[in-house]
Amino acid sequence: MTSKIRDFHLADVGGFCHELARQLFPICRSLTGPGVRETLAHLKVLLPDLTVHEVASGTPAFDWVVPDEWTIRDAYIADESGARIVDFRSHNLHIVGYSEPVDIWVDLEELDKHLYSLPDQPTAIPYVTSYYSRRWGFCLPHEQRVSLKPGKYHVVVDADLKPGVLNYGELIIPGETKEEIFISTYVCHPSMANNELSGPVVATALALWASSLERKKYTYRFVFIPETIGSIVYLSRNISHLKSHVIAGFNISCIGDDRAYSYLPSRNGNTLSDKAALHVLKHISPDFARYTWLDRGSDERQYCAPGVDLPMATITRSKYGAYPEYHTSLDDLTLVTPTGLAGGFEALKKAIEAVEHNARFKVAVFGEPQLGRRGLYPTVSARGSADAVRGMMNLISYCDGERSLLEIADIIGVPIWDVVKLAKPLIENGLLVEQR
């Protein structure tokens, strides 16, 4: 790891995240195996309190079982002269994830049964996996696939697929209460930037930011897991605790491009996370794309499943499956940018802060408080003199002990981060009292 990202600064969070993504990009990750462990070890340098867990293959997890571990060392297709025409070492998307080991000669007709390409994106290498059915296969640009000539081809997949472990990372940052904000992201995709690495690098930045806070009302729980099976395993081990402690959470994926902001709700659609996400996006990007639960596709499927129902919402940039480079080699470090990553980080940070600050306050006096003698109101009354404190007066008028700051912010049309600033002098002067 270079010293360039050892020191985290909010002023250059985009540069920090992009450099971390650049360093993680070459690693061949999958559901299990050395790539996941290498990635988690890399993150642990930045997050020393990150605990790396392992769960043995064959372990039941609800309706699932932890699969065998896959270790890939090399894979290629060579022509009769011995030249490698498809080479895992040149791009790790060339191999179908979880391909079983093989060393055979085949003709073109047989080889083609094991090839995957995208006719509508002829220069892209697709991302293909076969986690739970044994097979082997290769992915390549369609223009290369159609150019292959009849003949014999040497196919080699130097890999192990045998009992091992599934790894995931967990970081808990204690707060003033045992109620938790839960952040989840995944570390199971090979070299793709937005669909994979934007999530863990932004989550890492958020963890560093949360760790730096002098005061945290809530405890923060971050997990770095393989998608689907990882969240199922994690839930199977922690569901009772999560259901009784998590008050809000966010699943982080596809958070690094510059094209859009998007929102995917929880199954409930009306959790504190949903309200915070919608409030933030309304103020920072009013034209954000709004999806429904029917558009789900990441680990929100597990966290919001019936019987689990954690308050997990999703803020993304261009949503998975909704941008042309998705699940291809075109999803690279030119698609994910420092400004895109910084924007994604800021949106999630604001949503988390909205949860942190979402207290209920009650005015400590009857009628309007006398703000002037406290230096909070103009002492000369003239047309327009009250405009500067209109937001403060609106806030006071709704502080009845029943409405939260987030609810009031939506009512008066002011971002919650500004409402918090308005509330601060009122709290300091004893005019607003927090209701427990």
N, C-alpha and C positions, 0 to 999 in steps of 0.2 A: 504494500500500500504506500502510495506516495504521500509526502508531507502536505501536499496541496489540499488534502481533505481531512487531515487530522484535526484541524481547528475549524469548528463549525461557527459560522457567522450568519445571522439573519439577513444581513445586507447583501450577501451573495449566496443565498440558499439555492438558487438555480444553478450556479456554477458548481457548488458542492455536489448537488444531486447528479448533474450531468457527468462530472468526473467520476463519481462512484459508479454510475451506470457504465461508463466506458471501461472501468476496470473489471466489472463483473460480466460484461457482454460476452467475452470469449468462452465462458464456462459452459459446458454441456450439462444442463440440469435436466432432471426428470422427476418422477414421483419419489424415487429413492436413489441412493447411490452416492458416489464420491462428489458429483457436482453439487448436490444439495449441501453436503458437509463442507465443501470448500467455500460455498457462498456464505453459509452461516458462520464459518470461521472468520471470513472477511468482515462480516458485520460485527462480530464480537470484538474485533479490534476497536471499533468505534463505540460499541455498546458493551463494555466489560461485564455488566451484570446480566447479559443475555445468557439464559440457560438453554443448552442444546439437549433435547430429549431424544430417546430412541425407543421404538416400539417394534417388537419382533414380528417378522413375517408370520402369517397364520393367526395373529391375534384378532379375535372378533371385535367389531366396532359397530354396534347396532345391527343393521342388516348386511353389513359388509365385513370383509376380512382383509387385513393388511397383506398386500401382494408380496411376491418375491422381490428381492433387490436386483436391480439391473446395473451392471457395470460395463460400459462401452470403452474399448481401447482403440479400435480401428475398424473401418468398414470402407469397402470400395468395390467398384465394378471396373474390371480391366478388360481391354480388348485382347485379341489373339497375340498382339505384339508385346503385351505386358503393360501397356500404357494405361494408367488410371483415367477413366473418362468420367467417373463420378467418385468423389473422394470426400469422405467424412472429415478429413483433416482440413479441407479447404473451407467447409461450412458445415456446422453440426446439424443443420436442418436436412442435410442429404439423407440421413438415416431415419427410417420410421422408428419412432420412440418405442422402446421395449422389444426391438427386433431380437429374435432368438439367434444363437450362433449358427453359422453356416459357412461351408467352404466347398463350393461346387462349381462345375462348368455347366452352363445352360445355353440353349440357342435363343435367338431373339424372341421367338414366339413365346417361349416359357418365361423369359426375363420380363417381357412386357406385362405379364400378369402380376408382377410385383412392383411395378413402377407407378408413381403418382405425380401428376402435373396439372397445371391450370391452363386450359386452352384460352380462357379469356384474359389471362395475365401471363403471356408466353415467356417473359424474362424472369419470372419470380419462381423461387423454390417454395413449395407449400410446406406447411407444418402438419405432419400426420403422426398419429400415435395408435398403438394397439396394446393397451395396458393389460387387458383381461382376456385376450385370446392370443394364443401363440402363433406368430407368423414372422416373416421377415419382409422387408421392403425398403425401397429407396425413393427419394423425392428429387426431382430435377426440373429445370425450366422446360416448358413444353416445346420450345423451339429446339432444344437439344434432343428431347425424346423423339420427335418425329424425324430427326436427322440420323438416328441410329441405323446402321446397315446390317443386313442379315449376316449371321456368322455365329461363332461361339464366344461366350463371355464368361470370365472368371469372377464369381461372386464370393466375397469374403466379408463376414461379419464376425469380428473378433470381440466377443462379449460373453459375460456371464449372466445368467438369469437363474438365480437360486435363492434359497432362504437367506435372509439377512435382516436388515432393520429399515424402518421408516424414521426419518429425522425431522424434527421441527424445533424452532426457536421460540422462546417465551421470555418476555421482559415485563416485570411488574415494578412500577414506580409508585411508592406509597404516597398517599395524600392525607389530608386531615380527617377524612372519613373512609369507611370501608366500601362505600358505594363506588362503582367503577365506570370509567369510560373505556370501551373495548375497541381496539384497532386491530384489524386482521388484514393480512396481505399474503400473497403466495410466491413461492420460490421453486417452481417446478418446470418452468419453460426454458428451453435452450435460448439461442441468440436471437431474441426479439426484444425491442426496446420499449415500446409503449405497452404492449400486452403483458409483458413480464416485468421488466426492470423498473419502470416508472413507479410501480407500486411499492416494492421494498425500499427503493432509495428515498422516496418521499416519506414512507413510514419511519425510516431511520432518522430523517431530518426532524420529523415530528417528535420522535422519542427524545432526541437530543434537546429540542426546544422545551418539551415538557419537563425534562430532568433539570433544566436551568431555572425553572420558575421558582421564585422564593416562596410563593404561597400557592398551594393546590388544594382546592376543596375536595376533589375526588382522586381516588387511586386510578392509575392508568395501567391498562393491560395491553401489551402488544404481542401479537403472535405472527410468526413467519412460517408458513406451512405449505405443504403440497396442496394444490387445489383439490377440492371435493373429498378425496379420501383423507386428507390432512384435517380438514374441518370436521369431518365425521369422527375421526379418531379423537380430536381435541374435545369435541362435545361429549363423546362417550366417557371421557375421563373427568370432565369438569362441568357437566350440564347443571347439576344441582347448585353449585356455587355461582355459575354465571346467571342462572335464572333469578337467584335471590339477591345478586349484587349489582348487575349491570343495569345502569339507568339509561345509557345511550351508547351507540357504537357505530363505526363506519367500516365498511369493506372497501379496501383501496386497490384499484386496478385501473389501467389505462388513464393515467393522470398526467401525462407528460407532453402532449402536443399543443400547438397554438390555435387549433381550428375552432374549438367549441368548449362549452361547459355543458354537462349533462347531469341529470338527476334520475335515479332509479329508486322507487320507494321500497320500504319494507312491505311485507305481505299485509300487515295491519294498515299501513299508509298514514297513520296519525300518531306516531310515536314522537317523543322529544327529538330524536335524531332526524325524523322527517321534517319536523317544524324548523329545526335549526338549519338544515340543508336548504330548504326552500327559502327561508328568510335571507340567508347569505347570498344565494344565487340570484335572487330577485334584485338585490342591491348591487352586486358586482358585475352581473351579466344578465340583464333583463330578458335577453333573447335566448336564454339557455334552452337546451332540448329537454323536454319532460317526457319520460318513459313511464310505463305502467309495470305492475308486477308480472304481467304476461310477457314482458321483454327481459325477464331475469335470465341469468346464465352463468353467474359466478358463485362464490360461496354464500351469497345471500340465500341461495336455495336451501342450504343446510341451517343457517342461523335463524331463518324465519320460517322453517318448516313447522307444520302443525305439531303442537306439543313442545316445541322448542321456543319459538316466538320471541327471540331476543329483539330488542329495539335497535335494529341495524338498518341503516340507510346507506345509499351509495352516491357519492359525488365523483364524477369522472370528467375528463376532457372529452375527446371523441370516444364514445362507448364501444366496448368490445363488440365485434361483429358489424359495426356501423361505419367503419372506415375501410377504404379499399386495400390498404396494406396489411390488414388484420390476418394473423396466422400465415404470414409469408416472410420471405427474406427481405421484402421491401420495408418491413417494420424495423428500421435500423436507427442508428444514432443521429441521422439527419432528420428523421421524422420527430423524434423527441428532442426538445430544445431546452436550454437553460431558462428562457422566459416562460415556456410552457410548463416546465416543472415548478418554477417559482410561483406561477399562477395557481397551479393545482395545490401546492403546499399552502398558499395563503388562504384559499377557499376552505380547505379542511381545518386549518388553524382557526379561522374565524368561526367555523361551525362548532369546533370544540370549545372555543371561548364563549360562544353563545350558551352552551350547556353549563359551563363553569359559572357564568354570571346570572343564570336564570333563577334568581331568587324572587321571593314575594316580599314587598314592602308595604307598610302602612304609614300614612301621614300621622305625625304625632300630635297634631293640633286639630281643633275644629275650625272649619272654614279655611280660607286661603291663609297660609302662613305669611307673616310680615317679612318679606325677603329683603326689603331695603335696608333695615337696620342690621342685617347680617352681610351687607355688601353684595347681595345677589340680585339686586334689582335697581334700575335707574332711579335716582332720587329726584330727577326732574321729569314730570309727566308732560309729554308732548306727543303729537301724532307720530307714530312709528317707534316711539321709545321702547315699547314693550316687545317689538319684533324680535329683538336679540334674545329674549328669554322666553319666547313663545313655546319652544320645545320643553323647557324646564317646567313651565306652567302646565302644559299638557300632561307631562309625566306625573306631576303632583296630583292632577285631577283624576288620574286612574289608579293611584296607589291606595287601594282600599284593603290590601291584605289578601285579596282573593286572586287578582291577576298577577301573572309573572312578568318580569321585565321583557321577556321575549314576546309575550302576548301584547303588552303595551306598545312595544316597538312596532309591531305589525299594525296596531290600531292607529297610531299617530304618524305612521309612515316614515319613521326614522330608523336607520340601522342600529342594531343593538349595541354596537361598539360606541356609537355616539350617545345612546341612552345611558350607557354605563358612565360615560364622562359627565353627563348631566346629573346623574344620581350622586356622584361622588361628593360634591360640596354640600348637598342636602343631607347626606348621611353624616358627614363630618360635623354639621351644625345641629345634629340631633332631630332633624325634621322628618327623616324617613327611618323607620325602625324595621329591621328584617323580621319576618314572621317565620318561626320554626315549625 
